[in-house]
Amino acid sequence: MEFFGWVSAIALSYVAIHRILLLVIDGVRVKPIRTLVVFAVTLLAGSALAVLLVSVFGLQVDKGRGAERSISLSHPWCEVAIGLSFATAFGLAVWAGSKGLTWKDRKRYSELSRQIKLHLALVTGAAIFSVPFYWLVTTSLKPDERTNIFPPDIIPMMQRTVKVGEEEKKVYVTQFGDRTVRVAKLKELEGDKWEVRFLDRGNVTLVLPAASMRPDLYPVALWSNYRDALEFLPPEYRKGLVPLWNTIYVTALVIVGTVLSSSLVAFAFARLRWPGRDLLFVIMIATMMVPAAVTMLPVFLIYRALGWIDTLRPLWFGSLFGSGFNIFLLRQFFLTIPTDLEDAAKIDGCSYFRIYWNIMLPLIKPALAALTIFAFMGSWNNFMGPLIYISSPEKMTLAYALQLFQGAHGGEPAMMMAAATLVMLPVLVVFFFTQRYMIQGVTLTGLKG
């Protein structure tokens, strides 16, 4: 029943928020005088909803002097009163928004309602999908002893400690009589009991059940986890600078090689006429269905014959030959460009390469931007390549170095999450500033208008 209570409460919350936003936004736009009425109805509906939530789930409140008690408005008549008050408030909101509406008002309401529903869905989806990232960042700022508790801390917390003699002891909060007191744990005894010392009563010690203790926590942000993650790397990594440089070097070459090779081949397939073009294009598309595991061993043997094992060349050299998806993407963009531009350039004496470089490439910038982002993310997060070809620590990339770091410090979740955040941060920054180019590259054609 608790699950259905949560679902019902969330559904009612969304209905109330939708209606409140609809009335407020429309009132501010069209009828500012009625906005005060809308706010009054909003407060009434929100108060009724809050009381309804209290009646369903109960609320922990402080009774004074630290004692806690639970209030649950579970009496049947109380629930009926709360339901009636919420229904009345919501009915007033509907009446206030629909009284005296013309067909133009109803049309405006319908469009505004659609936009509010869309934005509520988008905000909800964004909040849900941001939970793993929020967990990653908050875990990287926690002490290790608070990373595996359930339920997890919403914000990073640390337990207070106090010095007793020459040792640091953890501080707990417990109920003693009618007072909430803070004690220091001295040692554990048999029967699930602890010997504790009161912090506000001098050296008074007492034996209390462990079940009555709860940690004395305070908010904290341990940025030192990031420093420790860099300091605990092997010395040859130079605090992560060596893997970072290797990754930047490989990623830059992969981007240049991918963009140039894929655009050249795509231009040849889209704008040039030559024997066997369509047959080779079909063969090229068919390569997209070949699993990477099938070509892994032959490619390794080729690079070993060239003497490139334990070098960075195998990580970027393959990008000089393009890939089926990238070529197909750029070819579709090239096909949307009118042939009149190409014919005019030929009349002016342009060669095919100059047509490709000066005319075609500027017209497919959205596709090139999307291809650059895909190449960057694929190369930055590439783990399989370094795993196969690299064995020297000074030639490791970030993805492989992170895996080795996990093997050495997997028992320290906070430090592990700090290292993962550092590796992921450049990808997030690039995606944040270039996401609109990636969306344009996938959805737009070669020309606007």
VOPAGU-2260 file (C-alpha; in pm, 1 decimal, decimal comma):
REM VOPAGU-2260
SITE   aa  ch    i         X         Y         Z
SITE  MET   A    0       0,0       0,0       0,0
SITE  GLU   A    1     289,0     234,4      64,7
SITE  PHE   A    2     400,7     201,6    -298,5
SITE  PHE   A    3      54,0     290,2    -427,5
SITE  GLY   A    4      43,5     577,3    -183,8
SITE  TRP   A    5     367,3     715,8    -330,4
SITE  VAL   A    6     239,2     673,3    -685,4
SITE  SER   A    7     -88,8     846,5    -601,8
SITE  ALA   A    8      90,1    1131,9    -425,7
SITE  ILE   A    9     329,7    1184,5    -718,0
SITE  ALA   A   10      44,2    1177,3    -970,8
SITE  LEU   A   11    -156,4    1429,9    -768,1
SITE  SER   A   12     153,3    1648,1    -735,9
SITE  TYR   A   13     205,0    1654,5   -1111,1
SITE  VAL   A   14    -161,6    1737,2   -1174,7
SITE  ALA   A   15    -150,7    2018,5    -920,7
SITE  ILE   A   16     181,0    2157,8   -1049,7
SITE  HIS   A   17      52,1    2147,9   -1408,4
SITE  ARG   A   18    -265,9    2334,6   -1322,2
SITE  ILE   A   19     -88,4    2586,6   -1100,5
SITE  LEU   A   20     171,4    2666,3   -1367,4
SITE  LEU   A   21    -101,4    2696,4   -1628,4
SITE  LEU   A   22    -296,5    2948,5   -1423,3
SITE  VAL   A   23       6,8    3148,9   -1313,0
SITE  ILE   A   24     169,6    3175,0   -1656,0
SITE  ASP   A   25    -154,6    3262,1   -1831,3
SITE  GLY   A   26    -246,6    3508,6   -1560,0
SITE  VAL   A   27      86,4    3689,2   -1589,0
SITE  ARG   A   28      60,8    3698,8   -1968,2
SITE  VAL   A   29    -301,7    3795,1   -2018,8
SITE  LYS   A   30    -475,6    3885,3   -1692,4
SITE  PRO   A   31    -230,7    4017,2   -1434,8
SITE  ILE   A   32    -510,1    4125,1   -1196,7
SITE  ARG   A   33    -633,8    3768,9   -1161,2
SITE  THR   A   34    -283,4    3650,3   -1079,4
SITE  LEU   A   35    -337,7    3730,4    -710,7
SITE  VAL   A   36    -636,9    3501,1    -707,4
SITE  VAL   A   37    -431,1    3235,1    -878,9
SITE  PHE   A   38    -159,0    3263,0    -615,7
SITE  ALA   A   39    -415,3    3230,4    -337,2
SITE  VAL   A   40    -560,6    2917,4    -495,7
SITE  THR   A   41    -208,4    2785,6    -549,2
SITE  LEU   A   42    -121,6    2826,4    -182,5
SITE  LEU   A   43    -442,9    2656,3     -79,5
SITE  ALA   A   44    -388,1    2362,1    -314,7
SITE  GLY   A   45     -24,3    2326,7    -208,7
SITE  SER   A   46    -113,9    2332,8     160,3
SITE  ALA   A   47    -381,8    2068,8     110,8
SITE  LEU   A   48    -137,4    1853,7     -85,1
SITE  ALA   A   49     123,3    1882,6     189,5
SITE  VAL   A   50    -128,5    1778,2     453,2
SITE  LEU   A   51    -232,1    1489,1     231,2
SITE  LEU   A   52     125,4    1368,6     209,4
SITE  VAL   A   53     156,3    1391,4     586,1
SITE  SER   A   54    -159,8    1187,3     627,5
SITE  VAL   A   55     -31,3     913,7     395,4
SITE  PHE   A   56     327,0     879,6     512,4
SITE  GLY   A   57     345,0    1045,9     852,7
SITE  LEU   A   58     603,1    1307,7     948,6
SITE  GLN   A   59     893,5    1302,6    1193,7
SITE  VAL   A   60     888,7    1618,0    1404,4
SITE  ASP   A   61    1091,1    1736,5    1700,1
SITE  LYS   A   62     897,6    1741,6    2029,1
SITE  GLY   A   63    1150,3    1950,9    2211,5
SITE  ARG   A   64    1473,0    1879,9    2394,8
SITE  GLY   A   65    1576,0    1640,5    2118,1
SITE  ALA   A   66    1303,7    1378,0    2161,7
SITE  GLU   A   67    1129,2    1258,2    1851,3
SITE  ARG   A   68     777,8    1135,5    1793,5
SITE  SER   A   69     585,0    1035,5    1484,1
SITE  ILE   A   70     261,5    1206,9    1386,7
SITE  SER   A   71      37,6    1012,7    1152,3
SITE  LEU   A   72    -299,5    1159,8    1062,5
SITE  SER   A   73    -449,8     820,7     992,5
SITE  HIS   A   74    -793,3     870,2    1146,6
SITE  PRO   A   75   -1062,5     802,0     881,6
SITE  TRP   A   76   -1244,0    1131,4     940,8
SITE  CYS   A   77    -915,3    1317,4     921,0
SITE  GLU   A   78    -833,6    1160,8     584,5
SITE  VAL   A   79   -1180,3    1245,5     455,1
SITE  ALA   A   80   -1137,3    1607,9     562,8
SITE  ILE   A   81    -797,6    1631,6     396,1
SITE  GLY   A   82    -931,3    1478,3      74,5
SITE  LEU   A   83   -1225,1    1717,8      68,7
SITE  SER   A   84   -1000,4    2019,4     127,9
SITE  PHE   A   85    -767,7    1917,7    -154,6
SITE  ALA   A   86   -1060,2    1851,9    -389,7
SITE  THR   A   87   -1210,4    2188,8    -298,3
SITE  ALA   A   88    -882,1    2372,3    -358,6
SITE  PHE   A   89    -828,4    2197,1    -690,9
SITE  GLY   A   90   -1187,3    2266,0    -793,0
SITE  LEU   A   91   -1141,7    2634,0    -714,6
SITE  ALA   A   92    -827,8    2637,0    -928,4
SITE  VAL   A   93   -1012,6    2480,5   -1221,1
SITE  TRP   A   94   -1305,7    2717,6   -1178,2
SITE  ALA   A   95   -1076,5    3021,1   -1157,3
SITE  GLY   A   96    -903,1    2920,1   -1477,0
SITE  SER   A   97   -1206,1    2827,7   -1682,5
SITE  LYS   A   98   -1464,7    3089,1   -1581,3
SITE  GLY   A   99   -1569,3    3307,8   -1873,2
SITE  LEU   A  100   -1327,6    3167,0   -2130,2
SITE  THR   A  101   -1382,4    3233,4   -2498,4
SITE  TRP   A  102   -1281,8    2993,8   -2774,1
SITE  LYS   A  103    -959,8    3193,5   -2820,6
SITE  ASP   A  104    -882,9    3159,1   -2449,4
SITE  ARG   A  105    -946,1    2786,8   -2462,2
SITE  LYS   A  106    -718,8    2751,4   -2763,8
SITE  ARG   A  107    -445,6    2946,5   -2584,6
SITE  TYR   A  108    -495,6    2732,6   -2274,0
SITE  SER   A  109    -468,7    2415,3   -2478,8
SITE  GLU   A  110    -136,4    2518,3   -2636,3
SITE  LEU   A  111       6,5    2641,3   -2306,3
SITE  SER   A  112    -106,4    2321,4   -2134,5
SITE  ARG   A  113      70,4    2113,0   -2397,1
SITE  GLN   A  114     393,9    2306,5   -2350,2
SITE  ILE   A  115     378,7    2274,8   -1970,2
SITE  LYS   A  116     320,9    1899,1   -1992,1
SITE  LEU   A  117     613,7    1866,2   -2231,0
SITE  HIS   A  118     846,8    2064,6   -2006,7
SITE  LEU   A  119     738,0    1873,7   -1695,9
SITE  ALA   A  120     817,5    1548,0   -1874,7
SITE  LEU   A  121    1156,6    1681,2   -1987,4
SITE  VAL   A  122    1245,2    1810,2   -1640,8
SITE  THR   A  123    1145,0    1479,1   -1486,0
SITE  GLY   A  124    1351,7    1282,9   -1737,0
SITE  ALA   A  125    1650,8    1512,5   -1684,9
SITE  ALA   A  126    1625,2    1469,0   -1307,5
SITE  ILE   A  127    1606,3    1090,2   -1335,4
SITE  PHE   A  128    1899,3    1060,5   -1574,8
SITE  SER   A  129    2112,2    1300,8   -1368,8
SITE  VAL   A  130    2088,3    1078,5   -1058,3
SITE  PRO   A  131    2388,6     855,2   -1154,0
SITE  PHE   A  132    2605,7    1160,0   -1221,2
SITE  TYR   A  133    2494,9    1320,2    -895,0
SITE  TRP   A  134    2576,9     995,7    -712,5
SITE  LEU   A  135    2920,2     987,7    -878,9
SITE  VAL   A  136    3009,9    1343,1    -774,5
SITE  THR   A  137    2871,1    1319,1    -420,4
SITE  THR   A  138    3042,2     984,8    -360,7
SITE  SER   A  139    3373,4    1135,5    -468,1
SITE  LEU   A  140    3334,2    1394,0    -188,8
SITE  LYS   A  141    3245,3    1149,7      89,8
SITE  PRO   A  142    3467,5     970,9     340,1
SITE  ASP   A  143    3506,1     600,8     262,2
SITE  GLU   A  144    3304,7     485,2     563,7
SITE  ARG   A  145    2996,5     672,6     435,5
SITE  THR   A  146    3002,9     541,6      75,9
SITE  ASN   A  147    2840,8     200,2     127,1
SITE  ILE   A  148    2566,3     279,4     377,2
SITE  PHE   A  149    2196,3     240,2     299,3
SITE  PRO   A  150    2005,3     456,8     257,2
SITE  PRO   A  151    2284,3     669,2     108,5
SITE  ASP   A  152    2351,5    1024,9     213,6
SITE  ILE   A  153    2188,9    1273,9     -22,5
SITE  ILE   A  154    2471,5    1517,4      48,8
SITE  PRO   A  155    2822,3    1415,6     163,6
SITE  MET   A  156    2831,8    1368,5     539,9
SITE  MET   A  157    3109,6    1289,9     787,7
SITE  GLN   A  158    3088,2    1161,1    1143,7
SITE  ARG   A  159    3229,1    1383,9    1414,3
SITE  THR   A  160    3525,7    1261,6    1614,2
SITE  VAL   A  161    3674,5    1369,4    1943,4
SITE  LYS   A  162    4012,1    1307,9    2098,0
SITE  VAL   A  163    3997,2    1090,1    2410,2
SITE  GLY   A  164    4344,3    1055,2    2553,0
SITE  GLU   A  165    4567,9     989,6    2254,7
SITE  GLU   A  166    4303,9     831,9    2031,4
SITE  GLU   A  167    4034,2     968,4    1803,2
SITE  LYS   A  168    3690,1     837,3    1900,0
SITE  LYS   A  169    3370,4     858,0    1697,2
SITE  VAL   A  170    3086,1    1068,7    1831,1
SITE  TYR   A  171    2728,6     937,6    1850,7
SITE  VAL   A  172    2394,5    1086,9    1948,6
SITE  THR   A  173    2164,1     894,1    2181,8
SITE  GLN   A  174    1858,4     943,3    2400,0
SITE  PHE   A  175    1930,0     958,2    2773,3
SITE  GLY   A  176    1617,4    1014,9    2976,6
SITE  ASP   A  177    1437,2    1308,3    2821,3
SITE  ARG   A  178    1751,8    1459,7    2669,7
SITE  THR   A  179    1949,2    1404,2    2350,5
SITE  VAL   A  180    2316,4    1371,3    2441,9
SITE  ARG   A  181    2640,4    1330,0    2250,2
SITE  VAL   A  182    2874,5    1051,2    2353,2
SITE  ALA   A  183    3211,6     915,2    2244,1
SITE  LYS   A  184    3236,6     543,9    2175,9
SITE  LEU   A  185    3516,0     390,6    2384,7
SITE  LYS   A  186    3482,9      18,0    2310,1
SITE  GLU   A  187    3237,6    -254,8    2219,9
SITE  LEU   A  188    3114,6    -500,6    2482,6
SITE  GLU   A  189    2931,0    -830,2    2474,8
SITE  GLY   A  190    2558,2    -835,7    2419,1
SITE  ASP   A  191    2563,8    -561,4    2154,4
SITE  LYS   A  192    2648,8    -293,1    2409,6
SITE  TRP   A  193    2899,1      -9,5    2400,0
SITE  GLU   A  194    3099,5     166,5    2664,1
SITE  VAL   A  195    3058,0     538,0    2596,5
SITE  ARG   A  196    3168,4     863,6    2754,0
SITE  PHE   A  197    2943,8    1167,1    2781,2
SITE  LEU   A  198    3092,8    1471,7    2613,9
SITE  ASP   A  199    2901,5    1725,6    2822,4
SITE  ARG   A  200    2948,3    1557,6    3164,2
SITE  GLY   A  201    3321,5    1536,9    3209,6
SITE  ASN   A  202    3461,9    1185,0    3236,4
SITE  VAL   A  203    3134,3    1007,2    3311,3
SITE  THR   A  204    3115,9     671,0    3133,3
SITE  LEU   A  205    2818,6     444,4    3082,7
SITE  VAL   A  206    2722,7     120,8    2907,9
SITE  LEU   A  207    2438,7     166,0    2657,3
SITE  PRO   A  208    2285,6     -55,1    2386,6
SITE  ALA   A  209    2437,6      -4,8    2043,9
SITE  ALA   A  210    2093,7       6,7    1883,0
SITE  SER   A  211    2020,9     337,7    2055,7
SITE  MET   A  212    2320,5     510,4    1896,0
SITE  ARG   A  213    2320,4     704,5    1574,8
SITE  PRO   A  214    2621,9     880,8    1423,1
SITE  ASP   A  215    2668,6    1252,2    1482,7
SITE  LEU   A  216    2702,6    1375,9    1124,7
SITE  TYR   A  217    2777,5    1707,8     962,2
SITE  PRO   A  218    2796,6    1812,1     593,1
SITE  VAL   A  219    3138,2    1793,7     433,0
SITE  ALA   A  220    3302,0    1809,9      91,0
SITE  LEU   A  221    3631,8    1620,0      85,2
SITE  TRP   A  222    3803,5    1776,6    -214,0
SITE  SER   A  223    4118,2    1610,5     -85,3
SITE  ASN   A  224    3991,8    1286,1    -243,7
SITE  TYR   A  225    4082,2    1431,0    -583,8
SITE  ARG   A  226    4430,8    1521,9    -466,5
SITE  ASP   A  227    4478,2    1180,0    -311,8
SITE  ALA   A  228    4360,8    1008,6    -631,4
SITE  LEU   A  229    4636,1    1187,4    -825,5
SITE  GLU   A  230    4903,4    1132,1    -561,7
SITE  PHE   A  231    4837,8     759,8    -538,6
SITE  LEU   A  232    4900,9     706,1    -908,6
SITE  PRO   A  233    5226,8     528,3   -1000,7
SITE  PRO   A  234    5526,7     767,5   -1015,4
SITE  GLU   A  235    5572,8     714,8   -1391,0
SITE  TYR   A  236    5226,3     867,2   -1448,5
SITE  ARG   A  237    5345,3    1201,2   -1305,7
SITE  LYS   A  238    5014,4    1262,8   -1126,7
SITE  GLY   A  239    4813,3    1174,5   -1435,0
SITE  LEU   A  240    4986,3    1408,8   -1679,8
SITE  VAL   A  241    5137,1    1126,9   -1887,4
SITE  PRO   A  242    4806,6     941,0   -1951,2
SITE  LEU   A  243    4637,5    1275,7   -2012,2
SITE  TRP   A  244    4891,1    1377,3   -2277,0
SITE  ASN   A  245    4875,2    1035,8   -2444,6
SITE  THR   A  246    4496,9    1055,9   -2460,5
SITE  ILE   A  247    4498,3    1411,3   -2599,5
SITE  TYR   A  248    4761,7    1315,8   -2858,5
SITE  VAL   A  249    4572,0    1007,4   -2976,0
SITE  THR   A  250    4233,6    1183,2   -2971,3
SITE  ALA   A  251    4359,3    1475,7   -3180,8
SITE  LEU   A  252    4502,9    1243,7   -3445,8
SITE  VAL   A  253    4186,2    1032,6   -3448,3
SITE  ILE   A  254    3969,0    1340,8   -3502,7
SITE  VAL   A  255    4185,4    1471,9   -3788,5
SITE  GLY   A  256    4214,2    1130,9   -3951,3
SITE  THR   A  257    3844,0    1050,6   -3918,4
SITE  VAL   A  258    3719,6    1381,9   -4054,4
SITE  LEU   A  259    3958,2    1396,3   -4350,3
SITE  SER   A  260    3936,9    1033,5   -4459,7
SITE  SER   A  261    3562,0     996,3   -4414,2
SITE  SER   A  262    3480,1    1324,2   -4589,6
SITE  LEU   A  263    3707,8    1243,3   -4886,5
SITE  VAL   A  264    3556,8     900,1   -4938,6
SITE  ALA   A  265    3203,3    1033,4   -4887,1
SITE  PHE   A  266    3264,6    1308,1   -5144,8
SITE  ALA   A  267    3384,8    1049,2   -5395,4
SITE  PHE   A  268    3077,2     832,3   -5342,3
SITE  ALA   A  269    2834,3    1125,6   -5354,6
SITE  ARG   A  270    2968,7    1369,2   -5618,6
SITE  LEU   A  271    3197,4    1170,9   -5851,0
SITE  ARG   A  272    3096,3     921,6   -6118,4
SITE  TRP   A  273    3329,0     626,8   -6170,8
SITE  PRO   A  274    3291,8     256,9   -6260,0
SITE  GLY   A  275    3187,3      28,7   -5974,9
SITE  ARG   A  276    3097,0     314,0   -5740,9
SITE  ASP   A  277    2759,6     175,9   -5630,7
SITE  LEU   A  278    2897,0    -178,0   -5584,8
SITE  LEU   A  279    3183,2     -55,1   -5367,8
SITE  PHE   A  280    2941,9     158,7   -5168,1
SITE  VAL   A  281    2730,0    -148,4   -5091,2
SITE  ILE   A  282    3043,1    -339,5   -4986,9
SITE  MET   A  283    3146,8     -48,7   -4768,3
SITE  ILE   A  284    2804,8     -41,3   -4601,0
SITE  ALA   A  285    2827,6    -418,0   -4546,2
SITE  THR   A  286    3140,2    -368,4   -4335,9
SITE  MET   A  287    2918,4    -209,1   -4069,3
SITE  MET   A  288    2770,5    -555,1   -4003,1
SITE  VAL   A  289    3111,1    -716,3   -3936,8
SITE  PRO   A  290    3173,1    -741,6   -3558,0
SITE  ALA   A  291    3493,6    -580,8   -3432,8
SITE  ALA   A  292    3592,2    -908,2   -3265,0
SITE  VAL   A  293    3621,2   -1073,2   -3607,6
SITE  THR   A  294    3888,3    -830,8   -3729,8
SITE  MET   A  295    4067,0    -793,5   -3395,6
SITE  LEU   A  296    4321,1   -1072,4   -3447,3
SITE  PRO   A  297    4409,3    -993,2   -3813,9
SITE  VAL   A  298    4457,3    -626,7   -3729,9
SITE  PHE   A  299    4677,0    -719,8   -3433,2
SITE  LEU   A  300    4894,0    -940,2   -3656,1
SITE  ILE   A  301    4932,9    -656,7   -3906,3
SITE  TYR   A  302    5043,0    -410,0   -3639,6
SITE  ARG   A  303    5278,8    -666,6   -3487,9
SITE  ALA   A  304    5438,8    -724,0   -3830,8
SITE  LEU   A  305    5487,8    -348,4   -3856,9
SITE  GLY   A  306    5653,0    -339,6   -3513,7
SITE  TRP   A  307    5390,0    -106,3   -3369,4
SITE  ILE   A  308    5298,8    -306,7   -3059,5
SITE  ASP   A  309    5340,8    -105,0   -2736,7
SITE  THR   A  310    5322,3     220,7   -2930,0
SITE  LEU   A  311    5042,0     472,5   -2975,4
SITE  ARG   A  312    5023,2     424,6   -3354,0
SITE  PRO   A  313    4763,8     142,1   -3352,2
SITE  LEU   A  314    4527,9     366,6   -3154,7
SITE  TRP   A  315    4500,4     632,4   -3426,4
SITE  PHE   A  316    4629,8     484,8   -3751,6
SITE  GLY   A  317    4302,1     303,8   -3829,2
SITE  SER   A  318    4113,2     635,1   -3839,0
SITE  LEU   A  319    4296,4     726,0   -4163,1
SITE  PHE   A  320    4081,9     468,8   -4347,2
SITE  GLY   A  321    3741,8     595,2   -4239,2
SITE  SER   A  322    3448,6     382,8   -4124,2
SITE  GLY   A  323    3120,4     277,1   -4280,3
SITE  PHE   A  324    2893,0     481,4   -4055,7
SITE  ASN   A  325    3094,1     803,0   -4084,7
SITE  ILE   A  326    3120,5     776,4   -4463,0
SITE  PHE   A  327    2750,5     702,6   -4498,2
SITE  LEU   A  328    2659,4    1000,1   -4275,9
SITE  LEU   A  329    2869,4    1247,9   -4474,0
SITE  ARG   A  330    2761,0    1101,5   -4808,4
SITE  GLN   A  331    2397,4    1173,5   -4725,1
SITE  PHE   A  332    2487,9    1533,9   -4651,6
SITE  PHE   A  333    2683,7    1570,4   -4973,8
SITE  LEU   A  334    2385,2    1438,9   -5172,9
SITE  THR   A  335    2161,9    1719,2   -5043,2
SITE  ILE   A  336    2384,4    1991,6   -5190,2
SITE  PRO   A  337    2251,6    2116,3   -5527,8
SITE  THR   A  338    2462,8    2024,2   -5830,9
SITE  ASP   A  339    2437,8    2384,6   -5952,4
SITE  LEU   A  340    2706,3    2487,1   -5703,8
SITE  GLU   A  341    2939,2    2219,9   -5834,9
SITE  ASP   A  342    2869,8    2308,3   -6199,5
SITE  ALA   A  343    2936,9    2677,3   -6133,9
SITE  ALA   A  344    3269,3    2589,6   -5967,0
SITE  LYS   A  345    3369,7    2373,2   -6264,7
SITE  ILE   A  346    3294,6    2660,6   -6503,4
SITE  ASP   A  347    3522,2    2881,0   -6292,8
SITE  GLY   A  348    3799,1    2625,3   -6334,6
SITE  CYS   A  349    3795,2    2459,7   -5991,8
SITE  SER   A  350    3937,5    2111,0   -5959,4
SITE  TYR   A  351    3751,6    1835,2   -5780,3
SITE  PHE   A  352    3971,7    1871,5   -5473,9
SITE  ARG   A  353    3910,9    2246,2   -5455,9
SITE  ILE   A  354    3536,8    2191,2   -5494,9
SITE  TYR   A  355    3557,4    1945,1   -5205,4
SITE  TRP   A  356    3770,8    2171,5   -4986,7
SITE  ASN   A  357    3631,6    2521,2   -5054,4
SITE  ILE   A  358    3267,8    2454,1   -5140,3
SITE  MET   A  359    3146,9    2122,2   -5005,2
SITE  LEU   A  360    3312,9    2109,5   -4662,8
SITE  PRO   A  361    3182,4    2451,1   -4546,4
SITE  LEU   A  362    2828,8    2342,5   -4639,0
SITE  ILE   A  363    2836,9    2030,3   -4419,2
SITE  LYS   A  364    2971,8    2187,9   -4100,9
SITE  PRO   A  365    2692,2    2042,0   -3882,9
SITE  ALA   A  366    2780,5    1690,0   -4000,0
SITE  LEU   A  367    3152,2    1750,3   -3951,1
SITE  ALA   A  368    3085,4    1883,4   -3600,5
SITE  ALA   A  369    2881,7    1575,2   -3514,3
SITE  LEU   A  370    3151,8    1349,8   -3658,2
SITE  THR   A  371    3417,2    1531,7   -3454,8
SITE  ILE   A  372    3219,2    1482,9   -3133,7
SITE  PHE   A  373    3165,3    1113,3   -3205,3
SITE  ALA   A  374    3535,1    1065,8   -3280,3
SITE  PHE   A  375    3637,8    1255,2   -2967,1
SITE  MET   A  376    3412,9    1056,4   -2735,0
SITE  GLY   A  377    3504,6     725,4   -2894,9
SITE  SER   A  378    3879,1     788,3   -2873,4
SITE  TRP   A  379    3872,6     941,7   -2524,6
SITE  ASN   A  380    3680,1     645,0   -2382,0
SITE  ASN   A  381    3863,4     379,7   -2584,9
SITE  PHE   A  382    3961,6      99,0   -2349,9
SITE  MET   A  383    3993,7    -205,1   -2575,4
SITE  GLY   A  384    4268,1     -54,8   -2794,5
SITE  PRO   A  385    4514,9      25,6   -2513,2
SITE  LEU   A  386    4434,6    -307,8   -2349,0
SITE  ILE   A  387    4543,9    -495,3   -2662,6
SITE  TYR   A  388    4838,9    -289,2   -2783,9
SITE  ILE   A  389    4985,7    -105,3   -2482,2
SITE  SER   A  390    5192,5    -257,5   -2202,9
SITE  SER   A  391    5427,8      22,0   -2091,7
SITE  PRO   A  392    5298,8     253,5   -1815,0
SITE  GLU   A  393    5437,2     562,5   -1987,4
SITE  LYS   A  394    5217,4     491,5   -2291,7
SITE  MET   A  395    4889,8     432,9   -2106,2
SITE  THR   A  396    4579,9     635,2   -2189,5
SITE  LEU   A  397    4329,1     758,4   -1934,5
SITE  ALA   A  398    4071,6     484,6   -1990,3
SITE  TYR   A  399    4322,8     204,6   -1933,2
SITE  ALA   A  400    4493,7     389,6   -1646,8
SITE  LEU   A  401    4155,4     424,5   -1476,2
SITE  GLN   A  402    4100,7      49,6   -1500,4
SITE  LEU   A  403    4442,2     -16,2   -1344,2
SITE  PHE   A  404    4363,2     240,3   -1073,2
SITE  GLN   A  405    4041,0      54,7    -996,6
SITE  GLY   A  406    4231,4    -269,5    -956,0
SITE  ALA   A  407    4467,9    -107,7    -706,9
SITE  HIS   A  408    4215,5     107,6    -515,1
SITE  GLY   A  409    3883,8     -66,6    -572,2
SITE  GLY   A  410    3833,1     -86,0    -196,4
SITE  GLU   A  411    3831,2     294,1    -168,8
SITE  PRO   A  412    3508,0     400,9    -343,5
SITE  ALA   A  413    3545,6     773,3    -276,0
SITE  MET   A  414    3890,6     790,7    -432,9
SITE  MET   A  415    3775,8     570,0    -720,8
SITE  MET   A  416    3481,2     799,6    -795,7
SITE  ALA   A  417    3711,6    1101,9    -777,0
SITE  ALA   A  418    3940,9     948,1   -1040,4
SITE  ALA   A  419    3642,4     857,2   -1259,6
SITE  THR   A  420    3509,2    1213,3   -1232,9
SITE  LEU   A  421    3843,6    1357,7   -1340,7
SITE  VAL   A  422    3855,4    1127,4   -1644,3
SITE  MET   A  423    3495,4    1200,2   -1740,4
SITE  LEU   A  424    3508,6    1577,6   -1689,3
SITE  PRO   A  425    3656,7    1670,5   -2032,4
SITE  VAL   A  426    3392,0    1461,5   -2209,0
SITE  LEU   A  427    3115,6    1635,3   -2016,1
SITE  VAL   A  428    3257,3    1979,1   -2094,2
SITE  VAL   A  429    3287,8    1900,7   -2465,3
SITE  PHE   A  430    2939,1    1752,9   -2483,6
SITE  PHE   A  431    2787,2    2044,2   -2288,9
SITE  PHE   A  432    2923,8    2304,5   -2528,9
SITE  THR   A  433    2880,0    2105,7   -2852,8
SITE  GLN   A  434    2557,0    1910,8   -2804,8
SITE  ARG   A  435    2361,0    2142,9   -3034,7
SITE  TYR   A  436    2610,2    2076,9   -3315,8
SITE  MET   A  437    2572,5    1703,0   -3266,6
SITE  ILE   A  438    2193,4    1729,7   -3280,9
SITE  GLN   A  439    2213,0    1945,7   -3592,1
SITE  GLY   A  440    2448,9    1700,1   -3756,6
SITE  VAL   A  441    2204,9    1415,1   -3707,4
SITE  THR   A  442    1880,6    1598,8   -3792,2
SITE  LEU   A  443    1963,8    1872,8   -4045,3
SITE  THR   A  444    2037,0    1842,7   -4412,8
SITE  GLY   A  445    2321,1    2004,9   -4599,2
SITE  LEU   A  446    2143,0    2334,5   -4665,3
SITE  LYS   A  447    1909,0    2558,4   -4470,7
SITE  GLY   A  448    1587,8    2705,9   -4604,0
